[in-house]
Amino acid sequence: MNKKKLSPLFLMLLATQSFADIEEVIVTGSYSPVNREQLSSSVSVINHEQLLQLSSHSLVDALRQVPSIWVEEQGGPGGVTSISLRGAESNHTLVLLDGVQLNDPTNTRGGAFDVNGINITSIQRIEIIRGAQSSVYGSDALAGVIQIITTEAGKNNTQFNASVGEDGYKTAGIATSGKIDQLGYAFTAQTKNAGEPTVTNTQKNNVVSGSSAKNNEIISKLNWANTIHQLDFTYRYFDGERTSFPEQSGGPLFAESRELDTSDYTDQSSALSWRMQVNDFWKSKTQATWYKRNENITSPGIVPFDAVPANGANTEFTRTDLQWTNTLGDQENLWSNLGLESKHEDGTSKGYLDFGFKMPTDFSLARTIDSAFVNLNGYATKDFLLQASLRRDDATDTTSNKNIATKNSKQVGARYQINNQLSLFVNAAQGFKLPSFFALGHPLVGNPDLKPEIATTKDTGVEWKENNYYVRISYFDHHYHDLIDFDSDTFKNVNRSRVETSGVEAEINWEANTQWLMRVHGTYTDIDMLSSSNHLLGRPQVKAGSSVSYAVNNEWKINLNYLWVSSRFATSLYTGTDEEQTLSAYSRIDATVTWQMTTKTSLSLNLENIANKSYYSDIGFPAIGRTAMLNFSLFL
């Protein structure tokens, strides 16, 4: 065997990993699919191979290697994680999975999505659109949109995978897809036990644990198409259970009690779409989506203090959405998207606070949001693209049939192709977020008079691509007002906070040759709370990192990922009072070594935090030290 030549399988893998793939079709941030150069917003696209290069088992770790994204984490696999985009609140990012919105407004985080609710092995690609996107998606898309697209139907492929690791980590799964005549199909099943990592409590000189997570996931897809019609169907089932120390309890190091938060939950989602090529000028798309989440949470609170009493809740949330979109014109010159959408949200929570007696905290709310939209796109010259969107959303309380909000969202943008390598883009947009059901309806802290939160965002940047290079540098300026905040004087949620975030993000991707792939990224975010002297918690001002992939020969490949994070503010109640601390800056290195045993089998060793760096994800929540995992894959 000639060791100086790479096998066809490795060559194919490296080709699909190219970060300079700019021409791919993007379905997020627009009413109709476009290529990257037909969007005026800041965009990142990560395909399956790139994602596994960033992390083979953790979506949290992979997203941290993406510019302007920070994933807040409360230590260990069972801790709740949520996405912060460009320094915004974690519930200001809209999260979609195969076109279905996953944000749940009944949760205590205002609708923030827990990233641990998706297995990384099920993901085909991720699309990230930054800046307010309410002109396309309506409520919730204040800071941007992250769309996760799972295994594609119609490709002939079957794969088995299994992993084992330290502290009880193990996974197993199968994914298969193919085509029968005009019918494409895909099926994925995955089970995961993230184990229960242990950390050393240096204060009490013992080893403690307490963060665990298990889940199961099934995804099925069907599609059918001819020259005029295309039908797509997706169904996903996900159930999980987790344990962790309560938030702000001081975690495994400082919490007085060893009792843990427990949660078991079920997510189901489905989407059905019908695309029709009516004629050469007109394309029509009708889509219906459904999402349902059930969750049962119990918490011991923070003892022996009464700042957070023992509590629990059983929540159920359902969202249905029907949208009709018409694309008119020629997407090479002038085109428009216009249509209607109707969304219904229904949430119920049956909970309690335990003050020695159980005080009920039940609430039940429902609302309908009816929308109309128009989007215009056109080339003023062959190199100068102009875009504008207008959307109107009318939200109604379906119980009282009372209008609760009417919002008009606007967006304008432009992209200018200076030459074959260099382009400039600029975008300005408005966004809004309806108050979460928890913020409105909780009988103790809820406020039914809350107004929607508002955002105005601006984004400008430059992209350069040449041969195997891709460079993007963006400057952003986001203004938020009427943000919902807890008022300790009235013990209610109120609209008052004003926040400005601005900064610069950059990514450089270089495919040096068929063996080397390199990526460097960095983000600087300045956060200014205009109406308060408090700090926004958990978000670093600077984040930077790099990724290197090297194919040694036709059998061996090495991935290295480096991440550096600046200091962050955090608070805890483990002493009985609200105490703010600064979490130190840290760096970490992760590595993966892959052995291509045969053309159909591979074995990889993943080493997380290989320098065994000690740092904290929250006060009293130490990060997991050096960890090893072994993964086996079989392709049929």
C-alpha positions, 0 to 999 in steps of 0.5 A, a space after each residue: 500500500 502506498 502511504 504517500 497517497 490518500 485513499 478515495 474515501 479520505 479524499 472524499 471526506 476532506 473534500 466535503 469538509 472544505 470550509 470554502 464551500 460558498 455555493 451551497 443552498 441555504 434554507 434559513 433566513 429567507 422565505 425561499 432557498 438561496 445561495 450564501 451570496 443572495 443573503 445580506 446577513 452574516 451567515 455560517 454553515 456547518 456540514 456534518 463532517 465539519 461538525 464532527 471535526 469540531 466535536 464528535 459527541 457534543 453539540 455544545 463544544 462544537 457550537 463554541 467554535 462558531 463565531 459569536 455563539 456562546 453556549 451557557 452551561 451549568 457543569 456536566 452533562 445534566 446541566 441545562 445549556 442554552 445559546 447566547 448569540 452576539 451577547 444577547 439573552 439565551 431566549 433571544 435566539 430562535 432554534 429550528 429543527 428541520 423547519 420546526 421551532 423548538 423554543 418552549 415559552 413555558 420554561 423558566 428560562 423564557 423560552 431558551 432552548 436546551 442544546 443538550 436536547 439534540 444528538 450531534 450524530 443526527 445532524 446533517 448540517 447547521 445554518 446560523 443567521 445573525 441579527 434580528 430575523 422577525 421580518 421572516 420568522 416573527 416572534 423570538 428571532 431577536 438576535 438570530 436563528 439557528 437551524 439544525 437539519 437532520 439526516 437527508 432523505 434519498 441518499 443511499 447510505 447506512 451507518 452503525 455507530 457505537 461509543 464508550 467512554 469514561 464515567 459510564 459514557 456510551 452511545 449507539 445508533 443507526 442511520 439509513 437512507 435511500 430511494 425507492 423509485 421517486 420516494 426518498 426515505 431516511 431513518 435515524 435511531 440513537 440512544 445516549 448515556 452521557 455518564 456521571 462525571 466526578 470532580 474533586 471537592 477540594 474544600 471537603 477533600 472528597 469526590 462528588 458527582 451529580 450531573 447525568 443525562 440519558 436520552 433516546 431519539 428517533 427521526 424519520 423522513 420521507 420525500 417525493 418529487 416529480 417535475 411539478 410537485 415535491 412533498 416532504 415529511 419529517 417526524 422526530 421523537 426525543 425523550 430524556 432524563 437528567 440530574 444536576 445540582 440546582 442553578 446558583 446552588 454552588 454546585 458540587 463544590 459549595 452546595 450544602 445539600 446533595 439533593 439534585 434537580 431531576 427532569 424527565 421530558 419528551 419532545 415530538 415534532 413533525 413537518 409536512 410541506 408541499 412545493 408546487 412549480 405552478 409555472 416558470 414565474 410562480 412557485 408555491 409552498 404550503 407547510 404545516 408544523 407541529 411541536 409538543 413538549 412535556 416536562 416534569 421537573 423537581 428541585 430541592 431548591 437551595 438549602 438551608 436558605 429560603 431564597 429558592 424553596 423546593 419546587 416542581 412543575 409538570 408542563 405541557 406545551 404545543 405549537 402548530 404552525 401553517 404557512 403559505 409562501 409564494 415565490 414570484 419571479 426569477 431568482 437570478 434577477 428579480 424575485 419576491 416572496 409573499 404569503 400568510 402564516 398562522 401559529 397557535 401556542 398552548 401551554 399549561 404548567 402545574 407546579 408548586 413552591 414548598 414553604 413547609 406547605 405547598 403553594 400552587 403555581 399553576 398557569 395556563 395560557 394560549 395565543 394565536 399569531 396571524 401574519 402576513 409578509 412580503 419580501 423583495 429581492 433584486 439585482 440593481 446591477 449584476 453585482 449589486 443585490 438589494 433586499 427588503 422585507 416587511 411582516 405584520 404579526 397580530 397576536 391574540 389571547 385565544 381565551 379572551 379573544 383579545 389582541 395582545 400585540 401587533 408588530 410590524 417588522 422591517 428588514 433592508 439589506 444589500 450585498 455588493 460583489 466587488 470582484 470574483 473574490 471580494 464582496 461587501 454586505 450590510 443589513 438592518 433589521 427589527 425584531 420582537 419577542 412576545 413575553 413567555 408564558 412563564 413571565 406572563 402567567 406564573 402566579 407569583 412573579 408573572 405579569 399579564 401586562 408585559 409588553 413584547 421585547 424589542 430589538 434593532 440590529 445592524 450588521 456589516 461585513 466583508 467576505 473574501 473567497 479565493 481558491 481554498 480560502 474563505 474569510 468573513 469579518 463582520 461588525 454588529 450593533 444590536 439595541 434591545 429595549 423593553 427587556 423583561 426583568 425581575 423587580 425585587 420591590 414588586 416581586 414581579 416581572 417588568 419591562 425595563 432593561 435596555 441593553 446594547 451589544 456591539 462587536 466584531 467577529 471573524 473566521 478564516 478557513 483554509 484548505 491548504 491541500 488535500 491533507 490540511 484543513 485549518 480554521 481560525 475564529 474570534 469574537 469580541 462583544 461589548 455589552 452595555 446595560 443602559 438601565 442598570 449597574 448589574 452585569 449580564 451573566 455568563 457571557 465572555 467579552 472575547 472568545 477565540 479558537 482554531 481547528 486543524 485537521 491533518 490526514 497523515 496518510 490513507 489510514 490516519 487522520 488527526 483533529 485538534 481544536 483549541 478554544 480560549 474564553 475570557 472571564 465572565 460574571 456569575 452569581 450564586 445563592 449558596 451563601 444565602 445572599 446573591 453573590 457575584 463573582 468573576 469566573 477566570 479566563 480559560 483555554 482548552 484543547 481537544 483532539 480526535 485521532 481516527 483510524 480508517 481500518 477498512 473502506 467501511 469501518 473506522 475507529 476514533 479516539 476522542 480526548 477532551 480537555 487533554 491538558 486537564 485544564 481546571 476552570 468553572 462553567 458556573 460558581 461551584 461547577 467545575 469543568 470536566 477534566 481530561 476525558 477519553 472516548 472511543 467511537 466505532 463506525 460501520 458503513 454499509 
